[in-house]
Amino acid sequence: MSGTYPSSFNSGIHPDSVDVTVPDAVTIHDVTQGEEMASTTKTDSENALPTTEAEIDELRQEIDRLDAEILAAIQRRSEVSQLIGRTRMASGGPRMVHSREMKVLDRFSSLGQEGHTLAMLLLRLGRGRLGR
């Protein structure tokens, strides 16, 4: 995944308004449609609760790295979605496609109500609020 995009990809999110430091070791994982990110299976000893502050700090650093990846992916998703919407509208089509949005909602359904809420937020970031 490239970190630079043409200036026409404007997400409306000003980079200076986001306070996230991305460590050099962060890698963004590209996942194509229908593909899932590989997860590792941990042994019982690896699933043990952290016992020291250093172990907790290490886990917090992992969360910070994951947050940076998630934020970058959300910003890119919003840019792509907005570009699609502008393209559709420029050609006389609708800004959104209901069946496509339903597929996005379904994709997040495994997370329950929180997944629905997350999917709705992602859709809104990409297309804006409905009724405007």
Disulfide bonds with the S-S distance in Angstrom:
none
